[in-house]
Amino acid sequence: MGELTGKALKYGDNINTDIISPPQYMELSIEEASAYSMSAVDPEFSARVRPGDFFVAENNLGSGSSRETSPLTLKYLGIHVVVARSYARIFYRNCINVGIIPLICEKSNQIEDGDELKADIEGGRILNLTKNESYECESLPEHIMAIIHVGGLFQYLKGKGR
């Protein structure tokens, strides 16, 4: 997977799954529901996202429901990397299951909306090209990267003949 670059879409603490994917749109397809992603705190979110952008938050990202719709809408919009200081465990795992890279970065609070970022996934580092800063991240184990690399858990298991 190597290095990925994109713009930071930055949010703060406690961005829960109902904010990421509002439940009143759950009956819609992921394509349709993605238009409402983050609308409670950023009505322009779905229009601002470009493929390859980074979703950046601070503490307790993804608390709430265990629905996969939250990471699925982010993935549909083109988010490949999510960065936060801490995650709700089920959201973290759901990101992996749908093929999004969840990075734990203690210094995510130093990243600002619009910063250009480059993530060295294997090296466990994010470079903030806008500020000329570098932040360490927890590296993901090889077996987790294998799941992400093929697009998620379903594709991974399908390739294993299970």
N, C-alpha and C positions, 0 to 999 in steps of 0.2 A: 504494500500500500504506500509506503514511503512518505513523501511530503504532500500535504494538501494545503491549498491557499484559499482564502476567501475573506469576506467582510464580516465583522462582528455585529450581530444583532443582540444587544445587551439588555439584560433585565436583572432585577435584584433578588431578594430572598423570597422563599416560599411560593414560587411559581408552581402551582399544582396542576394536576392533570385536567381539571375542569377549566382552568384558564387556557391551557394549551389546546384542548379540544372540548369546547363547550358541550355539555350533555344534551342540550336541546337540539343539537344537530346530529346526534348519534345515529339516527335512522337513515341519514344520507350516505351516499357512497363516500369513500375517503376523498375522492376528487372533489366532490361538492362540499364536504365538510371542511376541507382544508381552507376554503375561502374565509372561514370564520375563526381559524386558528389564532389564538392570542387576542381576539377582538375585544375582550374585556379590558385589557390594559394597553393595547396598541391596535386600534381599528385598521391601520394601514399595513399591518404585519405581512399579510399574504401578498400584498402588492409590492412590498419592499424586498422580499426574499428573492435571491437569485441563486441558481444552482451553485453549490459549493460554499455558500455562506455558513458561518459558524453561529450556532445558537449558544449564547453565553449567559449564565446566571451566576448567582452566588451560593447561598446556603439552602439546603433542603429542596432541591429541584425535583419535581415530579411526585410530590406527596399526593395522597388521595386515592383515587380509583386504580384498580389494576388493569383497566382496559388498555389494549394495545393501540387504540385509536390515536392517542396523543403522539407517540413516536411515529406512527404511520402517517399522520398528517404532516409532521415535520419532514419526513422522508419524501413524501409526495411533492412537497414544495421545493425540495432540493437540498435540504440540510443533510450533510454527511457526518458532521462532527458536532457534538454537544460538549460544552465545557462548563464545569461548576466546581465549587469548593466541596459541596456534599450533595448527595442524592438520596431520595427515597429508594430503598433497595429494589422494589419491584419495577420502578421506572427505569432504573439503571439496567436491569436485566432485560426489560422489554426493548430498550434501545438496541442492545446486542442481538436480541432475537429477530429484530426487523432489519438489522444490518447497519445501524448507526453507531459510530464510534463515540462512546461516552468517556471523556477524559476528566479525571479528578485533578484540579489545579488550585492549590492554595492561594494563588495570586490572581484568581479570576476577577477579583474586585478592582484590579488595576487596569483591566481592559475596559475600554469605553465603546459605546455604540459608534459604529462606522470605522473602527480601527481595522487596518488590513493585517490579517494574521496568516502565519504559515505554521502548520503543525508537523513536526517530525514525530510520527506515530511510534516508530520503533525506538527512537532515541528518548522518548518521553519529554518532549520540549515543545513549547509554543513560542514562536518568535513574533513579537508585535512589531511589524514593519513600520507602522506609523510612528511609534514612540522609540524605536530602536531599543527594545527591551526583550528579555528572554525570561520565560517562566518554566520551571520544572513541573512535570506532570507525572502521575503514576503510569508506568508502562502497563500495557495489557498483555497478559500471557499469550503465548503462541496459539494455544487451542481456542482462545476467545477470538483472536485475530483471524483464525481460519474460518470461524463462523461468519464474522463480519465480511471477510473477503469474498465469500460466495453469495452474499446478499441476505444472510440471516439463517436462523436455526432450521427452518423448513427446508431451504435449499441445501443446507449442510447435511441434514439427515437423508434427504432424497439422494444426494450424491454418495452416501455411505450404503445405499441399498436397504434402508430401514423403512 
